[in-house]
Amino acid sequence: MKFRRSIRYKLSMFLMVAILLPITASILISYFYTKHSLKEDAIRENSSTVRQGTTSLSNLLSGMNSISLYVYNNIQMPNSLYNILIRGYSDFLVEINIYSGLHAIEQSAKDIQQVYLYSDLTHQSWLLINGYLKRTAGNAGLDGHFLQPVDKNDPYLEPPHKSHNYGMEEFPYSPSNTVFTIHRPIYRAPLKERVGIVSIDFKLDGFRNIMNMLYDKGEENIYLLDDTGTVIYASEESQIGQKPSYAWLEHARYSYGSGHFYWHENGGFQGIVVFERFELFGRTWIVAKQIPDSYLYNNASRVLRMNVLVLISFLVISIAATLYVSLKLTTPIKKLTESIRRIKLGKLQFDVDSERSDEVGVLGSAIKNMVDTIDNLIMRELRLELVSKDNQLKALQAQINPHFIFNTLQSIGSVALHNKVPKIYELTSSLGLMMHYTMNTEESIVPLAKEIAHVEAYLELQKQRFKEHLHCTIDIAEPSALELFVPKMILQPLVENCFKHGFESMQNAEIDIKLESGEDGLTLSIRDNGLGITPENLERLKQRMKQEASGGTVGGSIGLINVISRLSLFFNDEAGVSIGQVQPSGFYVVIRIPQRKDGRLYESTDRG
């Protein structure tokens, strides 16, 4: 069993699993994704198809309704059907006009099988079928077929039924078909007194032609129902004119609006149902379509079978490829293992074969980058610790009994207030704040508001010294930026440089400090109108800045160089400092502090 512990065996098994597992997962994911896509596409396409079908059906029914209104055409002509009905008398000439009117209705649509007319005033009925007209007394032919609509503007729609002769004798060549009938009551205008009824029997060819375009015959089923649940037309023709008790159809009827749902019935229909409603004649109609799973996912099953064949082919290829790759990778992997063992012993030197461009070479490069990063982090932490210790030592050297100095300053301030010299009190307070801020070694990262307060205290002392010759402005674009954390003592040294190097004579000296925050981070700029700097000195200063930013020591550095060094320690190369000459005279410094991914500039914890 020793071979099972060898790297070649483990690598071979790993590669086999790594090849076959993704392929198998890909096949399964592809299968289920294909099923999901087919389902979504079927829902989208069938919803659109059924929606277009409802528009055609609505137009068909509206056209039938328009034909039933033919009686009201040409009401200004005395021989029109409307005028014949409201006059209420019958003779040979009237018979001819009735025949002409009913024949015009019969010829207005090819789906019309017969037209029936009843006169309330004469109690006479006429039936026209295949060009033959018959008349009889009474309206017994309407019994059980006509209900008076509640709204006089609407017709009564009789669900599909076998055609009949409205109580008259059998006609020659009178076919018996399933028909859909529109019964239109005729009213005398404007009294709304009913004067007759016209009934038109439509064959179902119009419904059939539209519905056949909405489903695949033999695979899917489709139904058109009225608001009573009666089937007007269906692919299952035995259900036409019936009220089927299918559970899925009842669910579609009582669902709100239009849409779709998945139906699963043990031993029955399983698949998607798409349904669409439309309103017409004050009634709600619904078209419901069945899409069985067996038909919907037929293509997905074929894809699965093809993928299984592909999987078997990949299995044979992967076995051969695995044996070859395992042999090629054994030696370099052993070398990587030895190098990692040396790293564990603390030897952070890692040699990688730069000529390799395969996965092993990438792995070696990644490990080398990781080792270099660890080495840089260790060196950075050591430098931070050294700087922190150095700052603590300097602070201890500067803290000559700070409590005594603070108490003395407070005493001077109290004497100043007692002698009504508030300016001296303000100056001693500013000096006390500066000393407290400078000697506090507990925190190296502070809110920006503290840095601004420290600069304001420093400028307050300088204003007392230079009076009206000094003008200072601090522009804070976003007050919320004052809550951001920055390294301590990065502003006051730069402002102090303005007085050290910029102002030879303090006549109309100006210092502008501006803070801006945005998505990229924080920008701090200090600008003065002093002597500025010569191009040679500017270039020399930029070179020194680069040296400090790249890892030069900060010991003994003050002012601008000290700030750059501290920013480099905290932010590596992410923070930036730029300097330049202001025209006609002056100098500017711009500090850009990056924003972290979580939206802050820096954590509020102390780093030494």
Secondary structure as GFF3:
##gff-version 3
##sequence-region A 1 608
A	DSSP	three_ten_helix	2	5	.	.	.	ID=ss1
A	DSSP	alpha_helix	7	68	.	.	.	ID=ss2
A	DSSP	three_ten_helix	69	72	.	.	.	ID=ss3
A	DSSP	alpha_helix	81	87	.	.	.	ID=ss4
A	DSSP	alpha_helix	92	107	.	.	.	ID=ss5
A	DSSP	beta_strand	112	119	.	.	.	ID=ss6
A	DSSP	beta_strand	124	129	.	.	.	ID=ss7
A	DSSP	beta_strand	132	137	.	.	.	ID=ss8
A	DSSP	three_ten_helix	140	142	.	.	.	ID=ss9
A	DSSP	beta_strand	156	162	.	.	.	ID=ss10
A	DSSP	beta_strand	178	188	.	.	.	ID=ss11
A	DSSP	beta_strand	193	203	.	.	.	ID=ss12
A	DSSP	alpha_helix	205	212	.	.	.	ID=ss13
A	DSSP	beta_strand	221	225	.	.	.	ID=ss14
A	DSSP	beta_strand	231	234	.	.	.	ID=ss15
A	DSSP	three_ten_helix	237	239	.	.	.	ID=ss16
A	DSSP	alpha_helix	247	253	.	.	.	ID=ss17
A	DSSP	beta_strand	259	264	.	.	.	ID=ss18
A	DSSP	beta_strand	270	280	.	.	.	ID=ss19
A	DSSP	beta_strand	283	292	.	.	.	ID=ss20
A	DSSP	alpha_helix	293	296	.	.	.	ID=ss21
A	DSSP	alpha_helix	298	344	.	.	.	ID=ss22
A	DSSP	alpha_helix	359	398	.	.	.	ID=ss23
A	DSSP	alpha_helix	402	418	.	.	.	ID=ss24
A	DSSP	alpha_helix	422	439	.	.	.	ID=ss25
A	DSSP	beta_strand	445	447	.	.	.	ID=ss26
A	DSSP	alpha_helix	448	466	.	.	.	ID=ss27
A	DSSP	three_ten_helix	467	469	.	.	.	ID=ss28
A	DSSP	beta_strand	470	476	.	.	.	ID=ss29
A	DSSP	three_ten_helix	479	483	.	.	.	ID=ss30
A	DSSP	beta_strand	485	487	.	.	.	ID=ss31
A	DSSP	alpha_helix	492	497	.	.	.	ID=ss32
A	DSSP	pi_helix	498	502	.	.	.	ID=ss33
A	DSSP	beta_strand	509	518	.	.	.	ID=ss34
A	DSSP	beta_strand	521	528	.	.	.	ID=ss35
A	DSSP	alpha_helix	535	549	.	.	.	ID=ss36
A	DSSP	alpha_helix	559	571	.	.	.	ID=ss37
A	DSSP	beta_strand	576	581	.	.	.	ID=ss38
A	DSSP	beta_strand	587	594	.	.	.	ID=ss39
###
